[in-house]
Every structure is written in structure tokens, then in C-alpha cells.
Amino acid sequence: MNAEVPEASDQTAAPADESSDTTSGRGPAPHEAVAVDGFSAADTSDIATMNYEQARAELVETVTRLETGGAGLEESLALWERGEALADRCESWLDGARLKLEEVRAKTAQSMQATETARGGESAPSD
């Protein structure tokens, strides 16, 4: 996989803090993976900085690795967790793009309505 290798200081597990406590009802932040007893959680801290194309490319790569098999249980769980975070990042980008399109469409409709009103309600001549 073409993921960047974290610096040595990032490879040590930090003690769990109360912000990632799933019993509080909030659950962990999207970039915080919850470790299952006996398994380490996937590092997803870099995903929040990815653009859509980066996240999608890595997601495709991750899904391919999961589908081909061969990974042990712990690695498969880490790939799954990372894949979920990548999918969330892609969805976030797509939601943002959808909102921008809706804003542009609304502005265009308002502009067309204002132009039509300025013309006295006449529509543009057609062929």
C-alpha cells in the first residue's frame, strides 16, 4: 500500500483517554479507531488530511487486499477499520461537493428568475 509510514514517535500506542470512551454515548472521533482486546487498532490519523482522490485510491487498494485474502485476522481487522475511515472520508468529500452543486443551482435559478423578471416576465425567444 502507498500509505505514508508514520514517524517513530507515532508508532507507540498512546494510553486511552476519556475522549475515546465508547460508554459515554459519543463514541470515538472518526479518526480514532477502537482497539479490540488483543488487537491493535488501525492508524487512521492521516485520513482527515486526504483529498477525495487519495482516499478513494487507498480505499480501492484496501478493498482489493481484503478481497484477495491472505492477511491474518489482526491485519484484516486493521484493514477493515482503515477502509471504513477512508469510506467516511470519501463520503464527506462527496457530501461537500453535493452541497456546493446545490448552492450553484440555487444561485443560477435565482439569477434566471431575476433576469426573467427584469425582462417583464418574457421568456427568451426560441428557434
HELIX and SHEET records of a PDB file:
HELIX    1   1 ALA A    8  ASP A   10  5                                   3    
HELIX    2   2 GLU A   18  SER A   20  5                                   3    
HELIX    3   3 THR A   22  SER A   24  5                                   3    
HELIX    4   4 ILE A   47  THR A   49  5                                   3    
HELIX    5   5 TYR A   52  THR A   68  1                                  17    
HELIX    6   6 LEU A   73  ALA A  118  1                                  46    
END                                                                             
